[in-house]
Amino acid sequence: MEYDQVVLDPKHPDRKVFVGATLTPDIKNSIISFLQEHSDCFAWSHEDMVGIDPNIISHKLNVDPTFKPVKQKRRKFAPERNKVINEEVDNLLKTGKIREVKYPDWLANVVVVQKKNGKWRVCIDFTDLNKACPKDPFPLPHIDAMVDATAGHELLTFMDAYSGYNQILMHKDDQEKTAFMTDKGIYCYKVMPFGLENAGSTYQRLVNRMFKDHLGRTMEVYIDDMLVKSERSQDHIQHLKQSFDILREYKMKLNPTKCSFGVRAGKFLGYMVTQRGIEASPEQIKAILEIQSPRTVKEVQKLTGRVAALNRFISRSSDKCHLFYNVLRKNKGFDWTKAHEEALQSLKKYMSNPPLLTKPIEGESLQLYLAVSKNAVSAVLVREGDQHQQPIYYISKSFLDAETRYTSMEKLLLGLVTAAKKLRHYFESHHIIVVTNYPLKIVLRKPELTGRLAKWSIYLSSFDLTYQPRTAIKSQALADFVAEFSPGIEEPSYDEISNVMIHDNEPWTMHVDGASNARGSGLGVVLKSSHGGNMVVYILDQVKALEEEIILRIKQQGLNAKPRILVVSRLIPDAQGTKCNVEMEPILNTMHSHILRVPFRTSKGVLRQWVSRFDIYPYLEQFAQASPDAASKVVEVMEGKPDLILGNYTDGNIVASLMARKLGVTQGTIAHALEKTKYEDSDVNWKKFDKKYHFSCQFTADLISMNAADFIITSTFQEIAGSKQRPGQYESHAAFTMPGLCRVVSGINVFDPKFNIASPGAEQSVYFPFTEKEKRFTSFHPEIEELLFKKEDNDEHRGYLTDRTKPIIFSMARLDTVKNITGLVEWYGKNKRLRSLVNLVVVAGFFDPSKSKDREEMAEIKKMHELIEKYKLKGQIRWIAAQTDRNRNGELYRCIADSRGAFVQPALYEAFGLTVIEAMNCGLPTFVTNQGGPAEIVVDGVSGYHIDPNNGDESTNKIADFFTKCKVEEEYWDRVSRAGLQRIYECYTWEIYAKKALNMGATYGFWKQINKENKQAKQRYIDLLYDLQFKKLANAIEIPDGATSKPQQQVQTAPTKLKQPTASGTKPPPTVVPQAPGKTVEPKETQPPKTVLAKPDKLITREPSLLNSVTTAGKPLIILVSVMIMVYASKSLYRYFK
């Protein structure tokens, strides 16, 4: 919840209220003025409380006369607790809440309870008195219904009465019955105290009377929790006025420290209510995430209690927690096994990203999904949203002993009845569609029903229920409900279904999904790239997204198949402290994805050391095709051919082409920053640069792979066809000349339908908006504070910032010519107006040129030092060395956003712009190059701004104009930030990317089969180009002496087979738990692996990230993703599928 503290009366600066921080200035000022006018409605101390007129209401105990009054035996307290009790009694006497009494019939003890903040709360033990008071039948509101009614509103105000119960007087006849004893005497309450049996009902009766005309419309009130809600921000003042007029009339006072006015979201009755929907309370989630492994039964009870508070958000909670419940069973000693620990960690992983729940719309139909397991029955109530299903409520019930012996059909019906009882308020106000492939309706209509089935039928008959067969589930949040019966659970037999199907006249269809590979079943996937700062993270995020999407599609069709994804990389024996010499390694945060490493070989043996991406070409053919090679290893590990190969970067794509050709499978190419477009006139001047960059090999390899691919995935349109001013990356390969080598007259057809656009995203558990305070990685803040502001230079940062109040413009990239970081520094140095408005922070490269192995980076490092001295930038610039802890990087983006800064991407050319996506995900306004992909990501003037890297003056003035406007118009920065986030959510997430990529694999896999003849003819030309030109150029590249081991010393690389799940699907694939996850070296080809050990003192424990699996030396080379095939079966084929 974001709010500002506002002083209502300058004469009393301590009198403050909380007002929403994200309000527009007009609305915020209106609310502040309104609260100043109604300051009399607040109580700043007990003396300000007037109390509710007893003629309106007072609290009566209605003691049952058959009960004999009880005088409790006096309890003794330690001196420090007696002091607390006496102080509380003095305070209550002073404020007139209690009075002294003599000879009472009822007498209770004081109870002292320690609060979370360490202070003490004084209560009264009314246990005996409460037993004598009949329960007040006055109904309290249904919490779930009130929460649903609150979610989705634009503005909310949360109000709390000042000692609300104490504002209602006790009835005079009952005051003495509340008597209690202390060391100082005997006292009774004049006001209604906490702890009485029916105090809540009395208070609810009062507020219902007060706000009767507004409840359910503009207000929700549950006892002393009051909320004002508005669907439109401009109506909120009017709604507040209605509420405050009533508060004045009844003389009820509010507690200003517990109220917040005009906020977008807040905590209500244990839930977070927002305009988006209903979220779990961050405090309750944190309580589960931070709980330690139980060591006693009592600690297990504590765990299950915390889970129970969040059951609405936990899919199939009884299944997730049944091992914990078993520990609590009677006559069982405490036994915490590995299985219990795995269940706890699985629960924590689920709760680290709980689902967002929605509220139903009045009058709409809702769907109910059921699921039966060995231990429990579960259900989820959902509504159909825009092309996807949104969960409303999860419920789950563990089986009693007798219920475990129910038939499968009875267990399903038990789930339906349980849902109807638990969610009765939804069932009574909505038409419920029970989604099931089993004839529950027919079972309930059978005339000969008896026993529990008859009772259930009668109970369910009062609701508006229909039954509908299952189709595809459209939401990841419902993945646990794709199958009605868990693996290993006996489903209703065909005979059992046949006995009731004779009553069924309703048509239905079953949907079955299958996947095929060389072994006839299962799903296979493989990956490849070898370039660039964020490329490793990019690829592993891509793998995670693809795996999640494949698993969802499998579950949606009711299958138990497991996907397989391999990331093929090079194995480097001289790994120097990295994991690049480990052949098979599971990828963190995935279930079925692994890295397979295969070494480069030459005629002299295994290549033992790292090699630059520019010098990699002589090793690729052997790596891809010559035994022992990557292709044969893939087939061996997968026990069959993969379904799809995706390549990344020049070397990855050429290897993907060779492997796909050898295995006869579909090949996709992932577009990258093609070198030809990065270096001006590099084709004409190829000879000049060939010794350094080997452009002749690169351009030829790119031509081969882009033509051999069955489809190409690009991130932006400009990668294909460019703009009016500049040709696209692929378009530039249509015709070009490399003098003395070749002339390309028809390199690629950019109108070929093989071109597709699927933009990647950023990992949203790492890169999320700075406004989501509860999710922030606050543990990094001391490090980031030092990183940004510590004045002394060290190995991690240079320069300092004198004025910390200025916003920060921030950039992070490789330190090379194309990324143009030095250009940005020079622009900033020249523009005095910009320097007066903002500080500059750049994250790039090293400080010492001798630490770099890249010639281009060395020159840029020297230039950076020169520019800082030339423009006297110390005091206004912070140069930070390259960072690879992306959790910290994500928080760094957010800390820049806290300064109301911006992200600048000044590249001379950028194919896509992953850092732009990261920055926008974190809520930073962005200024991006108009040369390349970022110009498509950002809508100029709406979700960010375009700048011309060839016109520094114009670009810096544009940035300066933005910050000048932000000073004048407070909301301007927020407006651009929100527009950037909206752009991300609409177009640039991994979920969107994975759906598109898998659809392409299926489509082009089919196309490949029906277009074989044309493909074969083209392949002959590709083979000629490869054999007659590429191989000759690659073999001409010098292989350094001493880089290989002798044949007899070659590394043994027989891979460990991937363990497949058992028939029941209960045994998961291997996972990695790094012993000491830490910072890793920036994953780019210009850093050899030895730099991993440059600062061993910095390898401190961090949250594990995907980078732990792959380092600089072993970048991914290939991906293979399975093809999904949809099969439809009619009802008549049901028995055969069964």
Secondary structure, DSSP 8 states (H G I E B T S, - for coil): --EEEEES-TTSTT-EEEEETTS-HHHHHHHHHHHHHTGGGB-SSGGG-----TTT--B-----TTS---B-------HHHHHHHHHHHHHHHHTTSEEE-SS-SSBB-EEEEE-TTS-EEEEE--HHHHHTS---------HHHHHHHHTT-SEEEEEEBTTGGGGSBB-GGGGGGG-EEETTEEEEESB--TT-TTHHHHHHHHHHHHTTTTBTTTEEEETTEEEEEESSGGGHHHHHHHHHHHHHHHT--B-GGG-EEEES-EEETTEEE-SS-EEE-HHHHHHHHT-----SHHHHHHHHHHHHTTGGGSTTHHHHHHHHHHHHSTT------HHHHHHHHHHHHHHTS---B----TT--EEEEEEE-SSEEEEEEEEE-SSSEEEEEEEEEE--TGGGGS-HHHHHHHHHHHHHHHTHHHHHHS-EEEE-SS-HHHHHH-TT--HHHHHHHHHHTTS-EEEE-------GGGGGGSSSB-TTS----HHHHHHHHTT------EEEEE---TTSSSEEEEEE----TTHHHHHHHHHHHHHHHHHHHHHHTT----EEEEEEEEE-S--TTSSTT-SEEE-TT-SSEEEEEEE-EETTEEB-S---GGG-GGGHHHHHTSSS-HHHHHHHHHTS--SEEEEEHHHHHHHHHHHHHHHT-EEEEE----HHHHSTTTTTTHHHHHHHH-HHHHHHHHHHHHHH-SEEEESSHHHHH--SSS--TTGGGSSEEETTTEEESS---TT-TTEEE------TTTS--TT-GGG--GGGHHHHHHHHH--S--SSEEEEES-TTS-EEEEE--SSTTTTHHHHHHHHHH-HHHHHH-EEEEE-S-SSGGG---HHHHHHHHHHHHHHHHTT-BBEEEEE-----HHHHHHHHHHHHHTT-EEEE--S-BSS-HHHHHHHHTT--EEEESSBTHHHHS-BTTTBEEE-TT-HHHHHHHHHHHHHHHHH-HHHHHHHHHHHHHHHHHH--HHHHHHHHHHHHHHHHHHHHHTHHHHHHHHHHHHHHIIIIIHHHHHTS---TT-B--GGG-------------TTS-S-------SS--------TTS-GGGGGS-GGG-------GGGT--TTS-EEEE-----EEEEE-GGGHHHH-
